[in-house]
Amino acid sequence: MNPLDATREYCRRGWRVVPTPLREKAPQLREWGKLRVTLDDIPRYFGNGANVGVILGSKSGWLVDIDLDCTEALDIADLYLPVTRAEFGRQSKPRSHRLFIAVGATHEAFADPLDGATLLELRSEGRDGGCHQTIFPPSIHPSGERIEWCGDIIAPTAIAATALRLGVAWLAIGCLVMRYASPHAARNPEPDLPKILWEFDHTLGSTAYRWLGQPTPDAARRELRPQRDWSRRDLDLAEIVNAIPNNCDWENWNKIGMAIYAASNGSHDGAIIFDDWSAKSSKYNPYNTTAKWAAYRRCPPTRISMGTLVHLARQNGWRRSEKARGGQ
């Protein structure tokens, strides 16, 4: 199928398409997330051989892309993910993208906590509606390889968003087990995989438990703090960041990213807050955001934190909410 015919087919399916330069992953059009390409528009936007991007999430009927970045994920994905008949990839990474329909799914990246490298992504829209897109067949990858469908049927499996996210989290845990602890255990998944990681390395283990929303073995022995005892930092980091407009240049974007990283102690929730805030900009590129967060992990900021965010939020009218004051 040639690019124009493929793009027409995606439009007929109700998938929102966006042109991307050949051999590139990210669109260059300003505010591309607002673009609505009709069948009549396709020759104008894609007639020059542009790559075909598809916007994920609610704008495309809750189409979700599970993007397998690492070799471990490619190796063991079939053991952890639901079956779908909508898969594509390229010669060096076949079946690296698995499509599902999952209403309400939100974008989430799972990274190796030791080196910051992305293991896999659940690609959908951000929690605040920020757009994410993936280049689809028959686009040309930056490597020069053509992206191709696997099989002759394109039929994404419909699944509950919570179930899909849980499967993706377990796959990410399996990748860490395979990489650091036991390939045999990763290929024979059992509920004790987080414990295996915990016993091997507490950083790996705590990441696995966090992905599952479970306490670590040592935290389970302590009484969890009631919400009234949470600090302001626990309660309203997302609220503070959301009050800051994203109309800044690269230097200030990076400055705010460092502050979010420091204020959240580099947590997974902090990464989501940074991505959601970055998505407010017409210059937003999810790949740059993920890469920058990984860079903070390798070289954590030490001279910037919550104070910077509070100052900027107050300049834009933010005041501490009743929830953050504990209802007082």
Buried (B, 14 or more C-beta within 10 A) or exposed (E): EEBBEBBBEBBEEEBBBBBBBEBBBBBEBEEBBEBEBEEEBBEEBBEEEBBBBBBBBBBBEBBBBBBBBBEBBBBBBEEBBBEBBBBBBBEEBEBBBBBBBBEBBBBBBBBBBBEBEBBBBBBBBBBBBBBBBBBBBBBBBEEEBEBBBBEEEBEBBEBEBEEBBBBBBBBBBBBBBBBBBBBEBBEEBEEEBBBBBBEBBEEBBBBBBBBBEEBBBEEEEEEEEEEEEEEBBEBBBBBBBBBBEBEBEEEEBBBBBBBBBBBBEBBBEBBBBBBBBBBBBEBBBBEBBBEBBBBBBEEEBEEBBBEBBBEBBBEEEBEBEEEBEEEE
